[in-house]
Amino acid sequence: MTTEKTLGASIGRPCCGGRKMIIGSNGNHTESKFLESRDFKGWSCSVNWFFLHIEQQTNSVYHHQTCQAKFDGTRGPISTISDLDKIIDQLEIMLDSGSIPVITCPKQTCGCGLCAPKSKDITEFFNIIGPHLTNVRFNNAE
């Protein structure tokens, strides 16, 4: 008997918003509404540009409720609701300077919005995310 978890891992995952996903690898990128694989550990991801999750009961703020990726390659809250001014100030400084770190996926199986552009190759990531942003320089770009 196949469990729902096994079935989900074997059939992939569509974007819950029905949008096309942009995935880059080996200097190429593709657009699709469905992916057969969800293994993006170590890939550059733009989840921080598309999702913010607030858990009122724990006073926590995350880039995404499921993946909870942080800029340092770990998982967890990026702030607390009570300190939200600090994260807004930090984001404003990054946007004003045009220098933003890139998230590296910390999970073996992606649980974030697959519609957030991602790439195995950092250079291709910059090509994919570039059209979404203006006047931004990623501070881990070569």
Backbone torsions as a table, in degrees:
resi	resn	phi	psi	omega
1	MET	NA	131.6	-178.9
2	THR	-88.5	127.6	176.9
3	THR	-81.1	160.3	178.5
4	GLU	-59.7	-38.4	-179.7
5	LYS	-63.6	-44.9	178.9
6	THR	-64.6	-43.2	179.8
7	LEU	-62.1	-44.4	179.2
8	GLY	-61.0	-41.5	179.8
9	ALA	-69.0	-32.0	-176.8
10	SER	-82.3	-28.0	-177.9
11	ILE	-100.1	-2.4	178.9
12	GLY	84.8	-163.0	-176.6
13	ARG	-151.1	127.8	175.3
14	PRO	-82.3	166.2	172.6
15	CYS	-67.9	127.7	-177.1
16	CYS	-66.3	-19.3	177.4
17	GLY	-93.9	0.2	178.5
18	GLY	75.7	9.8	-179.7
19	ARG	-82.7	161.3	174.4
20	LYS	-74.6	142.7	178.0
21	MET	-99.8	142.1	176.3
22	ILE	-110.2	120.5	-178.0
23	ILE	-125.8	129.7	-179.9
24	GLY	-116.8	141.6	176.8
25	SER	-161.4	139.2	176.5
26	ASN	55.9	39.3	176.5
27	GLY	80.4	3.6	179.3
28	ASN	-123.8	158.3	171.9
29	HIS	-136.2	151.6	-179.7
30	THR	-129.5	157.8	175.3
31	GLU	-118.7	136.6	-178.6
32	SER	-155.8	159.7	174.3
33	LYS	-100.0	1.5	-178.7
34	PHE	-154.1	139.3	176.7
35	LEU	-121.1	140.3	178.8
36	GLU	-81.3	-22.5	-177.9
37	SER	-122.1	148.2	176.3
38	ARG	-121.3	23.6	-177.7
39	ASP	-93.1	98.6	-177.9
40	PHE	-123.1	16.5	179.9
41	LYS	-55.6	128.2	179.5
42	GLY	88.6	-7.1	178.3
43	TRP	-78.4	153.6	173.0
44	SER	-79.1	133.4	-173.0
45	CYS	-134.0	146.9	-179.5
46	SER	-105.1	23.5	-176.8
47	VAL	-55.3	-32.3	-179.1
48	ASN	-66.9	-19.2	178.8
49	TRP	-86.2	-14.6	-172.3
50	PHE	-118.6	-20.4	-173.8
51	PHE	-136.4	146.0	170.9
52	LEU	-144.2	128.3	-178.3
53	HIS	-119.9	129.3	179.4
54	ILE	-116.3	126.1	175.9
55	GLU	-109.2	100.3	-176.7
56	GLN	-60.9	-40.0	-175.7
57	GLN	-66.6	-24.2	179.1
58	THR	-110.2	-0.5	-179.8
59	ASN	63.3	31.1	-173.9
60	SER	-114.5	148.6	175.9
61	VAL	-123.9	132.7	-177.7
62	TYR	-126.9	159.5	171.5
63	HIS	-69.0	-31.5	178.3
64	HIS	-157.3	146.1	-175.3
65	GLN	-66.4	-31.8	-176.5
66	THR	-94.1	-49.4	-175.7
67	CYS	-79.7	-37.1	177.6
68	GLN	54.9	31.5	-178.6
69	ALA	-66.8	142.6	176.6
70	LYS	-118.3	165.2	-178.6
71	PHE	-64.6	-22.9	-176.3
72	ASP	-89.6	10.8	177.9
73	GLY	85.3	6.2	177.9
74	THR	-110.6	-176.7	178.0
75	ARG	-120.1	149.2	176.6
76	GLY	147.4	-176.4	179.8
77	PRO	-69.1	147.9	176.6
78	ILE	-96.0	-13.3	179.5
79	SER	-172.5	-177.0	171.5
80	THR	-116.5	159.5	178.0
81	ILE	-60.7	-40.0	-179.1
82	SER	-65.4	-24.2	179.4
83	ASP	-107.5	21.8	-176.7
84	LEU	-58.8	-30.6	177.2
85	ASP	-58.2	-37.2	-179.6
86	LYS	-64.8	-43.0	-179.1
87	ILE	-69.9	-34.5	176.8
88	ILE	-67.2	-42.2	176.9
89	ASP	-62.8	-41.8	179.3
90	GLN	-64.3	-43.3	178.3
91	LEU	-63.7	-40.3	178.4
92	GLU	-61.7	-41.4	177.9
93	ILE	-62.8	-44.8	179.6
94	MET	-63.4	-43.7	-179.7
95	LEU	-66.9	-41.6	178.5
96	ASP	-63.5	-37.2	-179.9
97	SER	-81.9	-16.1	-178.1
98	GLY	73.2	18.1	-176.2
99	SER	-122.2	112.5	-176.0
100	ILE	-126.1	133.1	174.3
101	PRO	-71.6	159.0	178.3
102	VAL	-107.9	138.0	177.3
103	ILE	-77.7	135.9	170.7
104	THR	-105.1	125.0	-175.5
105	CYS	-57.7	122.4	-178.1
106	PRO	-92.1	-4.3	-174.1
107	LYS	-108.1	148.3	176.5
108	GLN	-66.6	-42.3	180.0
109	THR	-115.0	122.8	-177.8
110	CYS	-64.5	131.5	177.4
111	GLY	-122.5	0.9	-179.3
112	CYS	-85.8	-175.6	177.1
113	GLY	-67.1	113.3	-179.5
114	LEU	-67.1	-9.5	177.7
115	CYS	-81.4	-4.6	173.9
116	ALA	-79.0	118.3	-178.4
117	PRO	-53.1	140.9	-179.3
118	LYS	-150.8	157.4	-179.7
119	SER	-152.0	146.0	175.1
120	LYS	-71.8	-30.3	-177.9
121	ASP	-103.8	123.6	-175.4
122	ILE	-61.5	-37.4	179.1
123	THR	-63.8	-43.3	177.9
124	GLU	-65.7	-34.0	176.7
125	PHE	-58.3	-45.2	-179.9
126	PHE	-63.0	-36.1	176.8
127	ASN	-66.6	-39.2	-178.0
128	ILE	-72.5	-45.0	-174.9
129	ILE	-81.2	-23.6	-177.4
130	GLY	-47.7	-48.7	-178.9
131	PRO	-62.8	-18.0	179.9
132	HIS	-83.9	-15.5	-171.0
133	LEU	-128.4	154.7	173.3
134	THR	-128.5	143.6	176.4
135	ASN	56.5	37.3	178.5
136	VAL	-119.0	132.7	175.0
137	ARG	-121.0	124.7	-179.9
138	PHE	-79.5	129.3	-172.9
139	ASN	-77.0	-1.1	172.0
140	ASN	-111.6	21.2	174.3
141	ALA	-78.9	146.3	-178.5
142	GLU	-74.8	NA	NA
